Amino acid sequence: MSLLKDLNPEVRQLLNEDMENFPTSTQAIIDNLQSAYVVGDLTVNSATTLLNYADKVGMKYDIPYTDSFVLKLYKIFGR
């Protein structure tokens, strides 16, 4: 089971848009998402980039401790 299918659609759209300008790094993130079964399997680089995309789309976390890197990461996968 890949995390890619659970990724927030708005975040996925930004990821896809970056494919043209940054094909190598974007493909590395997609490959990482496809091979990851749980959020903890993601590289720090992939996780940080995905959270930056979430911030760009104005994602609201509605969770306590919104400064928590891991909790924000779970939220962009709908968990």
MDAnalysis code that builds the backbone (N, CA, C; Angstrom):
import MDAnalysis as mda
import numpy as np

u = mda.Universe.empty(237, n_residues=79, atom_resindex=np.repeat(np.arange(79), 3), trajectory=True)
u.add_TopologyAttr("name", ["N", "CA", "C"] * 79)
u.add_TopologyAttr("resid", np.arange(1, 80))
u.add_TopologyAttr("resname", ["MET", "SER", "LEU", "LEU", "LYS", "ASP", "LEU", "ASN", "PRO", "GLU", "VAL", "ARG", "GLN", "LEU", "LEU", "ASN", "GLU", "ASP", "MET", "GLU", "ASN", "PHE", "PRO", "THR", "SER", "THR", "GLN", "ALA", "ILE", "ILE", "ASP", "ASN", "LEU", "GLN", "SER", "ALA", "TYR", "VAL", "VAL", "GLY", "ASP", "LEU", "THR", "VAL", "ASN", "SER", "ALA", "THR", "THR", "LEU", "LEU", "ASN", "TYR", "ALA", "ASP", "LYS", "VAL", "GLY", "MET", "LYS", "TYR", "ASP", "ILE", "PRO", "TYR", "THR", "ASP", "SER", "PHE", "VAL", "LEU", "LYS", "LEU", "TYR", "LYS", "ILE", "PHE", "GLY", "ARG"])
u.atoms.positions = np.array([
    [0.846, -1.183, 0.000],
    [0.000, 0.000, 0.000],
    [0.889, 1.243, 0.000],
    [0.659, 2.098, -0.931],
    [1.450, 3.312, -1.120],
    [0.792, 4.507, -0.435],
    [1.599, 5.382, 0.107],
    [1.065, 6.615, 0.691],
    [0.625, 7.601, -0.377],
    [1.101, 7.425, -1.593],
    [0.795, 8.362, -2.670],
    [-0.706, 8.479, -2.897],
    [-1.428, 7.389, -2.794],
    [-2.873, 7.421, -3.049],
    [-3.639, 8.171, -1.952],
    [-3.057, 8.299, -0.769],
    [-3.713, 8.987, 0.342],
    [-3.344, 10.463, 0.443],
    [-2.425, 10.905, -0.391],
    [-1.952, 12.287, -0.324],
    [-3.073, 13.271, -0.654],
    [-3.148, 14.329, 0.114],
    [-4.138, 15.381, -0.109],
    [-4.088, 15.826, -1.568],
    [-5.247, 15.926, -2.247],
    [-5.271, 16.273, -3.674],
    [-4.621, 17.614, -4.015],
    [-4.767, 18.602, -3.152],
    [-4.163, 19.904, -3.420],
    [-2.640, 19.826, -3.328],
    [-2.153, 19.073, -2.367],
    [-0.713, 18.883, -2.216],
    [-0.187, 18.086, -3.410],
    [-0.946, 17.081, -3.820],
    [-0.547, 16.267, -4.984],
    [-0.466, 17.122, -6.249],
    [-1.385, 18.056, -6.398],
    [-1.376, 18.933, -7.566],
    [-0.099, 19.772, -7.604],
    [0.306, 20.338, -6.465],
    [1.542, 21.120, -6.419],
    [2.759, 20.242, -6.712],
    [2.734, 19.028, -6.224],
    [3.814, 18.094, -6.498],
    [3.915, 17.827, -7.997],
    [2.782, 17.596, -8.626],
    [2.763, 17.344, -10.066],
    [3.226, 18.569, -10.861],
    [2.847, 19.753, -10.414],
    [3.248, 20.977, -11.101],
    [4.757, 21.191, -11.043],
    [5.400, 20.751, -9.967],
    [6.843, 20.910, -9.831],
    [7.627, 19.924, -10.693],
    [6.945, 18.931, -11.253],
    [7.618, 17.920, -12.065],
    [8.338, 18.551, -13.264],
    [7.760, 19.584, -13.836],
    [8.364, 20.225, -15.006],
    [9.663, 20.952, -14.656],
    [9.657, 21.685, -13.549],
    [10.825, 22.482, -13.164],
    [11.878, 21.689, -12.390],
    [11.435, 20.707, -11.629],
    [12.345, 19.937, -10.773],
    [12.081, 18.436, -10.938],
    [12.328, 17.899, -12.121],
    [11.942, 16.503, -12.383],
    [12.642, 15.479, -11.500],
    [13.906, 15.663, -11.230],
    [14.640, 14.665, -10.454],
    [14.190, 14.625, -9.006],
    [14.128, 15.791, -8.368],
    [13.729, 15.811, -6.953],
    [12.262, 15.449, -6.783],
    [11.419, 15.880, -7.710],
    [10.004, 15.542, -7.632],
    [9.796, 14.040, -7.813],
    [10.508, 13.443, -8.755],
    [10.391, 12.002, -8.961],
    [10.895, 11.232, -7.746],
    [11.918, 11.749, -7.081],
    [12.431, 11.104, -5.869],
    [11.373, 11.100, -4.769],
    [10.621, 12.197, -4.648],
    [9.549, 12.270, -3.649],
    [8.442, 11.287, -4.007],
    [8.058, 11.240, -5.279],
    [7.011, 10.317, -5.713],
    [7.445, 8.871, -5.473],
    [8.681, 8.548, -5.808],
    [9.198, 7.195, -5.566],
    [9.171, 6.859, -4.083],
    [9.549, 7.839, -3.250],
    [9.529, 7.636, -1.807],
    [8.107, 7.393, -1.317],
    [7.145, 8.157, -1.833],
    [5.747, 7.979, -1.448],
    [5.218, 6.608, -1.890],
    [5.621, 6.162, -3.062],
    [5.146, 4.884, -3.570],
    [5.705, 3.705, -2.783],
    [6.888, 3.863, -2.226],
    [7.489, 2.765, -1.477],
    [7.193, 2.826, 0.020],
    [6.581, 3.908, 0.477],
    [6.302, 4.089, 1.904],
    [4.944, 3.489, 2.272],
    [4.927, 2.769, 3.378],
    [3.681, 2.193, 3.879],
    [3.108, 3.004, 5.034],
    [3.988, 3.643, 5.778],
    [3.576, 4.503, 6.891],
    [4.347, 5.812, 6.795],
    [3.853, 6.829, 7.455],
    [4.465, 8.157, 7.405],
    [5.923, 8.114, 7.849],
    [6.251, 7.259, 8.783],
    [7.612, 7.144, 9.274],
    [8.598, 6.633, 8.233],
    [8.092, 6.065, 7.146],
    [8.957, 5.566, 6.072],
    [9.453, 6.672, 5.150],
    [8.862, 7.853, 5.229],
    [9.259, 8.957, 4.349],
    [10.606, 9.527, 4.766],
    [11.361, 10.001, 3.785],
    [12.605, 10.687, 4.108],
    [12.258, 12.067, 4.670],
    [13.179, 12.649, 5.390],
    [12.966, 13.986, 5.948],
    [12.763, 14.987, 4.814],
    [13.514, 14.851, 3.735],
    [13.391, 15.753, 2.601],
    [11.988, 15.676, 1.997],
    [11.486, 14.471, 1.774],
    [10.144, 14.317, 1.207],
    [9.093, 14.906, 2.142],
    [9.195, 14.584, 3.410],
    [8.224, 15.068, 4.386],
    [8.226, 16.592, 4.464],
    [9.396, 17.185, 4.489],
    [9.506, 18.646, 4.575],
    [8.908, 19.302, 3.332],
    [9.206, 18.766, 2.173],
    [8.665, 19.317, 0.931],
    [7.145, 19.217, 0.911],
    [6.602, 18.093, 1.323],
    [5.146, 17.920, 1.346],
    [4.491, 18.894, 2.318],
    [5.111, 19.118, 3.461],
    [4.558, 20.081, 4.412],
    [4.639, 21.504, 3.875],
    [5.667, 21.814, 3.117],
    [5.757, 23.130, 2.482],
    [4.633, 23.311, 1.467],
    [4.333, 22.266, 0.699],
    [3.204, 22.327, -0.232],
    [1.894, 22.541, 0.527],
    [1.727, 21.842, 1.629],
    [0.509, 21.982, 2.432],
    [0.355, 23.417, 2.936],
    [1.440, 24.031, 3.335],
    [1.397, 25.424, 3.776],
    [1.011, 26.352, 2.620],
    [1.522, 26.057, 1.414],
    [1.205, 26.877, 0.245],
    [-0.282, 26.843, -0.099],
    [-0.924, 25.700, 0.097],
    [-2.352, 25.600, -0.223],
    [-3.232, 26.036, 0.947],
    [-2.597, 26.450, 2.050],
    [-3.351, 26.953, 3.190],
    [-4.059, 25.875, 3.981],
    [-3.481, 24.715, 4.044],
    [-4.099, 23.602, 4.758],
    [-4.259, 23.923, 6.230],
    [-5.449, 23.657, 6.739],
    [-5.745, 23.845, 8.156],
    [-5.634, 22.491, 8.833],
    [-4.922, 22.439, 9.927],
    [-4.657, 21.159, 10.568],
    [-5.686, 20.771, 11.613],
    [-6.288, 21.737, 12.293],
    [-7.320, 21.469, 13.297],
    [-6.925, 20.357, 14.261],
    [-5.704, 20.400, 14.697],
    [-5.217, 19.424, 15.659],
    [-4.446, 20.167, 16.738],
    [-4.419, 19.591, 17.939],
    [-3.600, 20.230, 18.971],
    [-2.128, 20.114, 18.609],
    [-1.348, 21.001, 19.103],
    [0.089, 20.986, 18.858],
    [0.386, 21.078, 17.358],
    [-0.178, 22.090, 16.692],
    [-0.014, 22.215, 15.251],
    [1.422, 22.499, 14.833],
    [2.296, 22.698, 15.783],
    [3.702, 22.851, 15.440],
    [4.395, 21.496, 15.327],
    [3.664, 20.436, 15.572],
    [4.232, 19.099, 15.518],
    [4.412, 18.648, 14.066],
    [5.649, 18.420, 13.692],
    [6.004, 17.982, 12.349],
    [5.260, 16.696, 11.983],
    [5.268, 15.735, 12.867],
    [4.673, 14.429, 12.587],
    [3.150, 14.515, 12.495],
    [2.517, 15.248, 13.391],
    [1.059, 15.357, 13.340],
    [0.598, 16.064, 12.066],
    [1.326, 17.082, 11.642],
    [0.996, 17.760, 10.387],
    [1.145, 16.799, 9.218],
    [2.174, 16.008, 9.253],
    [2.424, 15.048, 8.183],
    [1.295, 14.024, 8.093],
    [0.850, 13.523, 9.224],
    [-0.276, 12.584, 9.215],
    [-1.518, 13.240, 8.609],
    [-1.724, 14.492, 8.917],
    [-2.924, 15.204, 8.448],
    [-2.966, 15.320, 6.924],
    [-1.831, 15.503, 6.257],
    [-1.860, 15.646, 4.795],
    [-2.154, 14.318, 4.097],
    [-2.168, 13.235, 4.886],
    [-2.566, 11.933, 4.360],
    [-3.947, 11.531, 4.868],
    [-4.645, 12.476, 5.476],
    [-6.006, 12.227, 5.931],
    [-6.097, 11.305, 7.131],
    [-5.076, 11.297, 7.930],
    [-5.076, 10.405, 9.108],
    [-5.106, 11.180, 10.378],
])
